[in-house]
Amino acid sequence: MSDEKMIHPITMHLWFDKEAKEAAEFYCSVFPDSGITSTATLHNTPSGDCDLVSFNVRGQPFMAISAGPFFKFNPSISFIVNFDPSREKIARDKINEVWNKLSDGGIALMPLDKYPFSERYGWVQDKYGVSWQLMLTNPGEEPPPAIVPSLMFTGDNCGKAEEAREFYLSVFRTAKPGALHRYGPEQEPNKEGTVMFTDFLLEKTWFAAMDSALEHSFNFNEAISLLVSCETQEEIDYYWEKLSAVPAAEQCGWLKDQYGVSWQISPARLDEMMTKGTPEQRSRVTQAFLKMKKFNIDELQKAFQGE
């Protein structure tokens, strides 16, 4: 890979039936320092016309698409939201306020309360099905990122969180391991030595992961995917080769890794094409990428230019 690689945060991509715009506006109203950055509509896709919304939540880039009722959100990927009393005096009040807004029409998976690991913590699935873990951090510790995507390894994946962490650290060149806490001998049904909590840096994004041997009826799916923005075809080829483990899942820049996590390997310039191009240019690019599995930057550029 080229040493001139530009580092982008990894974008969290949310697949909605019809609510992408509504949900993006809701999240931007719930969280301070958040906002919509661009909107576009993809025409004549297999799902019809699809709204595409890019937005930012407390520094973490998100993208949402309305593309039909094919996937349901579940807690296998959630978003830890850290409220830091050392940086925000009203952190406790803010966590209460955000909890109330997210739980309206949603489901509390772990009630907002005091836990051994946090003075105030709660896990909620909002009215759209997206899961958030709200945490009051401990003053005096190094300030954590405001948003941390968290992967829960359940079912056949349970026990693979550490292996997955090491795999992702090996794939991404700009990567760093963080904390690693294991389950002890009396924390059944979780197996001693498996991962209770770990975090790690990939590109500019911190992730968390955990194993859970509890009975869960869910695992990773396409409702939440991780979008890697690439400057060059070389980067696209590299990530595609390293991450893709399910040939049947390869479509329109999407792939699945060996743990079932969905990724999108996308040219950085595609976002500009889709948000700044004319309707005719966007239509040509859309029709071009719908035919692709792995994205080809030159072919997309030709479609954009009408060649």
Secondary structure, 3 states (H helix, E strand, C coil): CCCCCCCCCCEEEEEECCCHHHHHHHHHHHCCCEEEEEEEEEEEECCEEEEEEEEEECCEEEEEEECCCCCCCCCCEEEEEEECCCCCCCHHHHHHHHHHHHHCCCEEEEEEEEECCEEEEEEEECCCCCEEEEEECCCCCCCCCCEEEEEEECHHHCCCHHHHHHHHHHHCCCEEEEEEEECCCCCCCCCCCCEEEEEEEECCEEEEEEECCCCCCCCCCCCEEEEEEECCHHHHHHHHHHHCCCHHHCECCEEECCCCCEEEEEEHHHHHHHHHCCHHHHHHHHHHHHCCCCCCHHHHHHHHHCC
